[in-house]
Amino acid sequence: MRRVSWDEVENLVTGRPYVGGLQTSDLMGFTFPLVNLYISEDRLVLQPRFGLARLYRPWVVDRDEVAYIGARARGSLMMSECVQIGLNRFTSLDFWTWHSWEIVDRLRNLGYPCKPHQGPGSLP
């Protein structure tokens, strides 16, 4: 996982992003709807929104760094779904969204290592 400057993201991604929140392994968190997730065949880009990318540089996760992709329900005061992007045994990024099954299915179709999950909607 690497960090890039906010203006480099335009060269790395295309298409419409998924909107959600983000929790990193080092407990940095952005609530919904403060993060965009861009998906491509060779990388995932997580970019803070609303000018936050100027303060917190976007994360780029190359495909070969992804150990697994999973989805699960994540409960707090509001129930939401979470896409878990596992980089290794100790590092993961949790992307909170209402569309976890859609994201996991799309990543599975692109060939990312997706594990069966307890989230709604997706086939194991």
N, C-alpha and C positions, 0 to 999 in steps of 0.2 A: 504494500500500500504506500502510495506516495502522495504528496501534496503538491498542487500546482497553483499558480496565481489565477485569480478570477478571470482574467482576460484570455487565458490559454484554453479555457473550457470550450469556447466556440469552435476551436480546431479539433476537439476530441469527440464531440457528440453531435448527433443529429436526431431529429424526431421530437416527439412530445414526451415530456417527463412525467413520472409518477410523483405525486406530492404527498409528503408525510412528515414524520418526525424522525429523529435519529438519536440513538444512545450508543456511545462507543465503549470499548472495554475499559478505557481509563476514566469512565463516568462523565464524559462530556456529553451533554444532552441538549437537543433542540426540540421543542415541542411542535406538534402539528399546527400549522402547515409551513414550517420554516425550512424544509429541505426538499430539493428536487432530486430524484433518482433517474438517471439516464442509463439505458441498457443498450449494449451493442454486442456483437459476436465476440469481440476481443477485449472489452473492458466494461466496468461499471463506474459511473461517475456520480458522486454524491455532492451536491452543491447547495450551500446555504442560500436562501432567498432574501429578497427585500434589502439588498445592500450588505447583508451580513457576510457575503463572500469576500468583501473587501477587508473585513476584520478576521474572518476564519477562512483560510484557504480551502478550496474544494479537495475532496479525497478522490483519488483515482485508484481503482483496484483492477489490475490486469487479470485476465482470465486464468492464467497459470498460477496465480496466487490464491484462488478460491478453492478451499478444501471441501466445502459443502454449502448448500443453500437449503434452508428449512423454513417452515412457517408454523406459527402457533398463535393461539389466542393469548393475549396479554391483558391481565386484569388490573384495574386500579379503580378509581371512582367511576371512570368511563371504560367500558369494555372496548378494546380495539384489537386488531390483528397485527402481527409482527412478522416481517421477513427477516430471518437471521442469516447473515452472510458470514460464514465461518472462514477465517483466514488460516488459522492453525488451531492447535488444541487450546490455547489460552487467549486468543484474540478473536473477537467477533464484533460485527456491527449489527445493531437491531434497528430496522427501518419500520416504524409504525405507520400503518395505513389501513384503510378499509378494503383494500384490494389485494391482500397477500396471495390469495389463491391464483389470481390473474397474473401476478408478477412471477410466482414460482412456475406456473405453467409455461409462461413465455421463456423464462430462463431454461427450463427443461427442454423446450423445443430448440433452443439455441445450443444445446449440448453442455450446459453447465451441470456439475454434479449435484443434483437435487435429491434429498432423501425424503422418504415418506414422512408425512407430518400429520399433526392432529388438527390443523386448520381446516376450515370449511371449504368445500368446493372442488379441491384438486384431487385427482386420482393419484394413488401411491406409485 
